[in-house]
């Protein structure tokens, strides 16, 4: 490799050219973390790795996600894949699409291919109406797995979740602090665990902060689909009920709520405030930049992998839920009540 390329890689990795040379030539005496930095620099700059540096995979790990049209799922997948690769595993991304392979078909395919473990993101485990016997069967086949989003006490596995109830408290306190007294909630179908938890948190927060009865609060919750169109449909109902602020179950729904408000000639945030949920990539570049509740994607993805690798290593993690705190990110879609 010529000196110019060595200098590029050294600068990208933050090490000396001599260190880069040692890594590329497979010489000893380089710390594992430094070696990883050099390999990452090679990848970022688009250089092919020398054959001798291509690692033998420790095994395949299945990653089953819903459709990738919601940016939070590719963001989670990317974190999980990066952490798995760091440990020498090869991630196999399986995406569910309407009319495509079902979760059960994807699991069957992964098991047939001898995967070492599986990460489920917002799968059937999050659906309170789904049969959880499928996970007992998977356990019986000796395949370790971990679940992200959607805790079920019927499934004996480690779960990673954001605190959906706390997220709603953050949103309601923020909006009430800006003077809003009629706050609506636009969320997905009621059969999903994260939706039920957001609903519980929202009702409790309205009672505590604004003195609403449960009946009054439930009247300000609108279930729809987790899409832009779903957010717009839910927002239309909530705007008809006189809401001046809307909390949404996803950033995509929040975009729909903003679109619905603008279609009525309302300005955001002057006439109506909107809060999203997820803080997926590029959300900060929306117009206006979206105030949202950030899921701790990096921490959740890393925890999911670490827990799964413990399971694979024969040190089962606790059967239960690891709950991560979300964070309110205030940007430009919320403002004081006019």
Secondary structure in CASP SS format (residue, H / E / C, confidence):
PFRMAT SS
TARGET T0000
AUTHOR 0000-0000-0000
METHOD secondary structure of the structure
MODEL  1
X C 1.00
X C 1.00
X H 1.00
X H 1.00
X H 1.00
X H 1.00
X H 1.00
X H 1.00
X H 1.00
X H 1.00
X H 1.00
X H 1.00
X H 1.00
X C 1.00
X C 1.00
X C 1.00
X H 1.00
X H 1.00
X H 1.00
X H 1.00
X H 1.00
X H 1.00
X H 1.00
X H 1.00
X C 1.00
X C 1.00
X C 1.00
X C 1.00
X C 1.00
X C 1.00
X C 1.00
X H 1.00
X H 1.00
X H 1.00
X H 1.00
X H 1.00
X H 1.00
X H 1.00
X H 1.00
X H 1.00
X H 1.00
X H 1.00
X H 1.00
X H 1.00
X H 1.00
X C 1.00
X C 1.00
X C 1.00
X C 1.00
X C 1.00
X H 1.00
X H 1.00
X H 1.00
X C 1.00
X C 1.00
X C 1.00
X C 1.00
X C 1.00
X C 1.00
X E 1.00
X E 1.00
X E 1.00
X E 1.00
X E 1.00
X E 1.00
X C 1.00
X C 1.00
X C 1.00
X C 1.00
X C 1.00
X H 1.00
X H 1.00
X H 1.00
X H 1.00
X H 1.00
X H 1.00
X H 1.00
X H 1.00
X H 1.00
X H 1.00
X H 1.00
X H 1.00
X H 1.00
X H 1.00
X H 1.00
X H 1.00
X C 1.00
X C 1.00
X C 1.00
X E 1.00
X E 1.00
X E 1.00
X E 1.00
X E 1.00
X E 1.00
X C 1.00
X C 1.00
X C 1.00
X C 1.00
X C 1.00
X C 1.00
X C 1.00
X H 1.00
X H 1.00
X H 1.00
X H 1.00
X H 1.00
X H 1.00
X H 1.00
X H 1.00
X H 1.00
X H 1.00
X C 1.00
X C 1.00
X C 1.00
X C 1.00
X E 1.00
X E 1.00
X E 1.00
X E 1.00
X E 1.00
X C 1.00
X C 1.00
X H 1.00
X H 1.00
X H 1.00
X E 1.00
X C 1.00
X C 1.00
X C 1.00
X C 1.00
X C 1.00
X H 1.00
X H 1.00
X H 1.00
X H 1.00
X H 1.00
X H 1.00
X H 1.00
X H 1.00
X C 1.00
X C 1.00
X C 1.00
X E 1.00
X E 1.00
X E 1.00
X E 1.00
X E 1.00
X C 1.00
X C 1.00
X C 1.00
X C 1.00
X C 1.00
X C 1.00
X C 1.00
X C 1.00
X C 1.00
X E 1.00
X E 1.00
X E 1.00
X E 1.00
X E 1.00
X C 1.00
X H 1.00
X H 1.00
X H 1.00
X H 1.00
X H 1.00
X H 1.00
X H 1.00
X H 1.00
X H 1.00
X H 1.00
X H 1.00
X H 1.00
X H 1.00
X H 1.00
X C 1.00
X C 1.00
X C 1.00
X C 1.00
X C 1.00
X E 1.00
X E 1.00
X E 1.00
X E 1.00
X E 1.00
X C 1.00
X C 1.00
X C 1.00
X C 1.00
X E 1.00
X H 1.00
X H 1.00
X H 1.00
X H 1.00
X H 1.00
X H 1.00
X H 1.00
X H 1.00
X H 1.00
X H 1.00
X H 1.00
X H 1.00
X H 1.00
X H 1.00
X H 1.00
X H 1.00
X H 1.00
X H 1.00
X C 1.00
X C 1.00
X C 1.00
X H 1.00
X H 1.00
X H 1.00
X H 1.00
X H 1.00
X C 1.00
X C 1.00
X E 1.00
X E 1.00
X E 1.00
X C 1.00
X C 1.00
X C 1.00
X C 1.00
X H 1.00
X H 1.00
X H 1.00
X H 1.00
X H 1.00
X H 1.00
X H 1.00
X H 1.00
X H 1.00
X H 1.00
X H 1.00
X H 1.00
X H 1.00
X C 1.00
X C 1.00
X C 1.00
X C 1.00
X E 1.00
X E 1.00
X E 1.00
X E 1.00
X C 1.00
X C 1.00
X H 1.00
X H 1.00
X H 1.00
X H 1.00
X H 1.00
X H 1.00
X H 1.00
X H 1.00
X H 1.00
X H 1.00
X H 1.00
X H 1.00
X H 1.00
X C 1.00
X C 1.00
X C 1.00
X C 1.00
X C 1.00
X C 1.00
X C 1.00
X C 1.00
X C 1.00
X E 1.00
X E 1.00
X E 1.00
X E 1.00
X E 1.00
X E 1.00
X C 1.00
X C 1.00
X C 1.00
X C 1.00
X H 1.00
X H 1.00
X H 1.00
X C 1.00
X C 1.00
X C 1.00
X C 1.00
X C 1.00
X E 1.00
X E 1.00
X E 1.00
X E 1.00
X C 1.00
X C 1.00
X H 1.00
X H 1.00
X H 1.00
X H 1.00
X H 1.00
X H 1.00
X H 1.00
X H 1.00
X H 1.00
X H 1.00
X H 1.00
X H 1.00
X H 1.00
X H 1.00
X H 1.00
X H 1.00
X C 1.00
X C 1.00
X C 1.00
X C 1.00
X C 1.00
X C 1.00
X C 1.00
X C 1.00
X E 1.00
X E 1.00
X E 1.00
X E 1.00
X C 1.00
X C 1.00
X E 1.00
X E 1.00
X E 1.00
X C 1.00
X C 1.00
X C 1.00
X C 1.00
X C 1.00
X C 1.00
X C 1.00
X C 1.00
X C 1.00
END
